[in-house]
Amino acid sequence: MKKLIEQIMKFGVVGFICFGIDYGLMILLTETVGIGYLISSGVSFSVSVIVNYILSLKYVFETSRDNNKVVEFSVFIILSVIGLFINQILMWVCVDGFHIFYMISKIGVTAVVMVYNFVTRKLILERPRLAAKWDFTENADRRQI
């Protein structure tokens, strides 16, 4: 349990850094560049995902050295695209449906997506031999799973 709490705290720190990137870039693109909130929110989310991937695998999640990093990154991206979908739908619902200012909406939406991110990454990325299970290349080890 102590390890899980420590991991959640590390995820929170990484999340705070990535939220700063996501939120700051979204406001910059919307307010300074004049890009619509949904596009700027999608762009900022995508940039923060790359930073999140690097920091999460370095400081938060324990993945096997045996994992194929291409497969691992691909899984991370797939999970992130689902997170982006959740982000965009909730932003649209909050801003256009409930008429909540986009800067306020982003804070609540980020909290929802953060929970999704932690749970899915914990369940999938930390699974042992992730790459061995999903590596379909010619040279993949043919061991039973």
N, C-alpha and C positions, 0 to 999 in steps of 0.2 A: 504494500500500500504506500509506503514511504517513497518508493521508486516512482510509482504512478503520480503522486503529488509533485515530486520533483520534476517529472517530465511535463506535467501540465503547467507548472510554473515556467519552465524553459519555453514551452510552446507559447505561453502568454507573452514572454519577452520578445520572442521572434514575431509573434502576431502584432505586438505593439509597434515594432519597427516597420513591419510590412504595412500596417494600417497607416502609419505616417506617410509612407511612400504612396500608398493607394489614395488616401484622402487628399494629401497635398497636391499630387499630380492631377487628380480629378478637378480640384478647385482651380488650379493653374490653367488647365485646358479649357475649362468652362468659362471662367471669369476673364482670363487674359487673352486666350486665343479665340474664344467665342464658339467653341465646339459644343454641341448639345450635350446635356447631362448624361444621356444613355450611352452615347459614343465615348465621351470622356471617362465615364465610369467603367466601361468595358476595357478601354486602353489602360487606364491606371490599374485596374484589377489584374490585367495580364502582366504588366511590368512587375507588380508586387508578387505575383506567383513565381516568377523566376528567382527573385531574391529569396522568397520563402523556401523554395526547393533547396537552394544552396545552404541556407542557414538551418533548415529543418534536418537535413541529412547530416550536417556537421555537428549540430548541438542537441537535437531533440530526439530523433528516432534512431534506434539501433537496428541497422540493416546488415545483413550478412555480407561479408566480403566476397562470397561466392555469387552474389546476385549479379546478374547482367545489368550494368548501369543503363544501357539503352532501354531495356525492358522496364527497369525501375523508373526511369524518367518518363517513359511513355505512360505508365500507370499513373504516375503523379500528374501528368498533363490531363489524362482522361478524367481523373477525379477533380482536377481544377476546372476543366470545362464544365462539368456538372455544377461545380460551385459557382462558376460564372453565370450559368443559366439561372441558378437560384438567385444570385445577386441581381441580375437584370430584371427578372420577373418581379422580385420584391421591390426593387427601385421603382419600376413602372407602376406597380400597385400603390405604393406609398405616395409617390409624387403625383401621378395623374389620377389615381383612384381616390386617395384620401386627401390630396392637396397638401401634403406635408412638404416643407421646403427640402430640396434635394440634399443639402448639407446635413440636415437633421436625419433624414431618411437613411443616409449612408451609414450613420453610426449604428442604428438598430439592425440594419441589413447585415452589416459586418459582424455583429454579434451572432446572428443566426448562422451565417456562412462559416464563422470560426468554429462553432460546435460541430457542424457537418465535417469540416476539414480535419479536426482532431480525431474524431471517431473513425472516419474512413481511412485516414492515413495510419492510424494506430492499428486498425484491424488488417489492413492490406499490406502496407509497406514493411511492417515488422514481422510478417509471416516468414518463417524459415524457408530458405531455398525458393524464394519468389521467382528468381530467374530460371531456376531449374524446372519449375513447373510450367513456365510460359515461354521457354526458349525453344523455338521450333526451327532453328537454323540447322544446316547440314552437320555441323560439328557439335551439336548439343549432346550432352551425356544422355544415354538411353536408359538410365536407371529407372526403376519403378518408383512411382510416387505414391 
